[in-house]
């Protein structure tokens, strides 16, 4: 990437007062200590844990099969 672009990005970050934007950038570049798991509702955590257990038991559908079905269903391919 061009050094000028990097400098322009850095300047925008320095000038920004937008906490949401700065937190997103912080997360994007790996400076955030936050774990998204901690912010998920308990219902979402429970659903994810159930899904993981199902996959561990071999009850999942392989990605390529899901993609083929979605392409067939929605793209007519």
C-alpha positions as CSV (number, residue, x, y, z in Angstrom):
1,X,0.0,0.0,0.0
2,X,1.2,3.5,-0.8
3,X,2.8,5.4,2.1
4,X,0.6,8.4,1.3
5,X,-2.5,6.4,1.8
6,X,-1.1,5.1,5.1
7,X,-0.4,8.7,6.2
8,X,-3.9,9.8,5.2
9,X,-5.5,7.0,7.2
10,X,-3.3,7.8,10.2
11,X,-4.2,11.5,10.0
12,X,-8.0,10.7,9.9
13,X,-7.6,8.4,12.9
14,X,-5.7,11.1,14.8
15,X,-8.3,13.7,14.0
16,X,-11.3,11.5,14.8
17,X,-13.4,12.0,17.9
18,X,-15.7,9.1,17.0
19,X,-15.4,6.6,19.8
20,X,-17.2,3.9,17.9
21,X,-14.9,4.3,14.9
22,X,-11.8,4.3,17.1
23,X,-13.0,1.2,18.9
24,X,-13.7,-0.6,15.6
25,X,-10.2,0.3,14.3
26,X,-8.7,-0.8,17.6
27,X,-10.4,-4.2,17.3
28,X,-9.5,-4.5,13.6
29,X,-5.8,-4.1,14.2
30,X,-5.8,-6.4,17.2
31,X,-5.4,-3.9,20.0
32,X,-8.7,-4.7,21.7
33,X,-8.7,-6.8,24.9
34,X,-12.4,-7.4,24.5
35,X,-13.7,-10.8,23.6
36,X,-16.9,-10.7,21.5
37,X,-18.1,-13.8,23.4
38,X,-18.4,-11.8,26.6
39,X,-20.8,-9.4,24.9
40,X,-23.1,-12.0,23.4
41,X,-26.5,-12.6,25.0
42,X,-26.7,-15.8,27.0
43,X,-29.3,-17.2,24.5
44,X,-26.8,-16.8,21.7
45,X,-24.0,-18.4,23.7
46,X,-26.3,-21.3,24.5
47,X,-27.3,-21.7,20.8
48,X,-23.6,-21.7,19.7
49,X,-22.7,-24.3,22.3
50,X,-25.6,-26.5,21.2
51,X,-24.5,-26.2,17.6
52,X,-20.9,-27.0,18.5
53,X,-22.0,-30.1,20.4
54,X,-24.0,-31.2,17.4
55,X,-21.0,-30.8,15.1
56,X,-18.9,-32.7,17.5
57,X,-21.4,-35.6,17.2
58,X,-21.2,-35.4,13.4
59,X,-24.6,-34.0,13.0
60,X,-23.6,-31.1,10.8
61,X,-23.9,-30.6,7.1
62,X,-20.6,-30.0,5.2
63,X,-20.0,-26.5,4.0
64,X,-19.8,-27.5,0.3
65,X,-23.2,-29.2,0.5
66,X,-24.8,-26.1,2.0
67,X,-23.2,-23.9,-0.6
68,X,-24.4,-26.1,-3.4
69,X,-27.9,-26.1,-2.1
70,X,-27.9,-22.3,-1.6
71,X,-26.6,-21.8,-5.1
72,X,-29.2,-24.1,-6.5
73,X,-32.0,-22.6,-4.5
74,X,-31.2,-18.9,-4.9
75,X,-29.0,-18.6,-8.0
76,X,-30.6,-21.4,-10.1
77,X,-27.1,-23.0,-10.6
